[in-house]
Amino acid sequence: MEKNLNRKELAMENFLKGYNCTQSVLLAFEDLLPEENRKEIICMASSFGGGMGRLREVCGSVSGMFLVAGLLYGYEGPETGQKKTELYTKIQELAHKFEEQNGSIVCRELLGLDVKEQCPVPDVRTAEYYKKRPCKELIGMAAGILEDFINETEEQN
């Protein structure tokens, strides 16, 4: 983690560097992720930006929280029991915390867009783009929610 930046600030900085919303949150927790799979994890996260490939569905910052939670608390294999329930409980808790603060976890609703599906071409990142979009703040909020959640989970264990 970059010195003097907390995870919230780091996530917002990642977005300003050009990473998508999901990658920005994920990279703020890079030190907790498996080093040997870093490239694959970041590439996987690239498809979730813009509310999943710019479909404007689940907010990419929320997807970023979910990806980190899955990497930290997830299971492997065809789990159908308690482990799956425990993970889904965590995911729903993260979603509810984000939704409580923002009214939604859906990208288009957070951006105030009427249309569900957009052109797949991302907008050019200009100063005006950053001014009119709440994305940077949403990304920071998601990283803060996730950091608090991880700290609370560790305290309980």
Disulfide bonds with the S-S distance in Angstrom:
none
